[in-house]
C-alpha cells in the first residue's frame, strides 16, 4: 500500500510527520509521500522540512519508504510551471498540484497548467476535461483517485475519463486527520467505488507503488 498524498502540521494537517508515519506504518503501508501545501511564499520551508524529516528517520520505520514532496495549492495557473520547477530544484521527489476539485474555488486552468508542467500527479482533478486527461496520458501525469471527503465526489468521473484517454491513475488519501489513512483493503474499496473493477483497482495501487520504486 502506497500513498502519494499526505499532510502534516507543516501545513494544515493535524499530525506531526512522525505520528503520521507511525500511523501509516501500523496500517501496513509500504510507502508514503509527505506533500504539505505550498505556494511561492512557503515552498522552501515545506520542502526543506519534508527532506529533513525523511533524512532524519531513514530506516526507523522498517521497510516503509518515505519521499519528501509538496502539493502546490491555489497558485495562479500562470505561475504553476515556475513553482513546480522550484520544488524540483529544492529536492522534492514528489510534486503534486491541487487540482480543480468541485468543493473549493480552484482557478480554472489549474489542471491544464499542472499537466503541462509535468507534475507527478494531479490531485483530485474534479471534472477534468477529456482534452486535459489526454494530455496527462501523453505527459505521464497521473490523475488522483482521492480518499478525502469532498474531493472524492468526482472520483467516478476521473476514473472514467482516465480509462477512456489512457491516463494512469494514482491513489492519494489526502490525509489530514488521524483517521484519514486507509488500509489497503479500504483503499481498494474506495477505488471500486469509483466504478473500477477489482483488477483495475489493484492496478492503480500497483502504479502508485511504481512511483516509489523509481525514486
DADA-V364755 format. One record per pair of residues at least 24 apart in sequence whose C-alpha atoms are under 8 Angstrom apart, sorted by the first residue. I is the first residue (numbers start at 1). J is the second residue. Records with the same first field share a line. If there is no record, write none. Layout:
I=J + J
//
This chain:
1=28 + 29 + 30 + 31 + 183 + 184 + 205 + 209
2=29 + 30 + 31 + 32 + 171 + 205 + 208 + 209
3=29 + 31 + 32 + 33 + 171 + 172 + 173 + 208
4=32 + 33 + 34 + 35 + 94 + 170 + 171 + 172 + 173 + 208
5=32 + 33 + 34 + 35 + 123 + 171 + 172 + 173 + 174 + 175
6=32 + 33 + 34 + 35 + 36 + 172 + 173 + 174 + 175 + 176
7=34 + 35 + 36 + 37 + 174 + 175 + 176
8=34 + 36 + 176
10=36 + 46 + 49
11=36 + 37 + 38 + 46
12=36 + 37 + 176
13=175 + 176 + 177
14=176 + 177 + 178
15=176 + 177 + 178
17=53
20=178
21=61
22=61
23=178 + 181
24=181
25=61 + 64
27=181 + 182 + 183 + 184
28=183 + 184
29=64 + 183 + 184
30=63 + 64 + 65
31=64 + 65 + 66 + 67 + 209 + 212
32=64 + 65 + 66 + 67
33=66 + 67 + 68 + 69 + 94
34=66 + 67 + 68 + 69 + 70
35=68 + 69 + 70 + 71 + 94 + 95 + 96
36=69 + 70 + 71
37=70 + 71 + 72 + 73
38=70 + 71 + 72 + 73
39=72 + 73 + 74 + 75 + 83
40=75 + 83
43=70 + 87
44=87 + 90
46=70
47=87 + 90 + 91 + 92
48=90 + 91
51=91 + 92
65=212
67=93 + 94 + 212
68=92 + 93 + 94
69=93 + 94 + 95 + 96
70=94 + 95 + 96
71=95 + 96 + 97 + 98
72=96 + 97 + 98
73=97 + 98
74=98 + 106 + 107
76=107 + 110
77=107 + 108 + 109 + 110 + 113 + 114
78=113
80=110 + 113 + 114 + 117
81=113 + 114 + 116 + 117
84=117 + 119
93=215
94=120
95=119 + 120 + 121
96=120 + 121 + 122 + 123
97=121 + 122 + 123
98=122 + 123 + 124 + 125
99=123 + 124 + 125 + 126
100=124 + 125 + 126 + 127 + 128
101=125 + 126 + 127 + 151 + 154
102=126 + 127 + 151 + 154
103=150 + 151
115=139 + 141
121=170
123=172
124=151 + 152 + 154 + 155
125=158
126=151 + 154 + 155 + 157 + 158
127=154 + 157 + 158
128=157 + 158 + 161
129=161
130=161 + 165
133=161 + 162 + 165 + 166 + 167
134=162 + 165 + 166 + 167
136=167
137=165 + 166 + 167 + 168
138=167
140=167 + 168
141=167 + 168
142=167 + 168 + 169 + 170
143=167 + 168 + 169 + 170
144=169 + 170 + 171 + 172
145=169 + 170 + 171 + 172 + 191 + 194
146=171 + 172 + 173 + 174
147=171 + 172 + 173 + 174 + 175 + 180 + 187 + 190
148=173 + 174 + 175 + 180
155=194
156=193 + 194 + 195
157=194
159=194 + 195 + 196
168=204 + 207
169=204 + 207 + 208
170=204 + 205 + 207 + 208
171=204 + 205 + 208
//
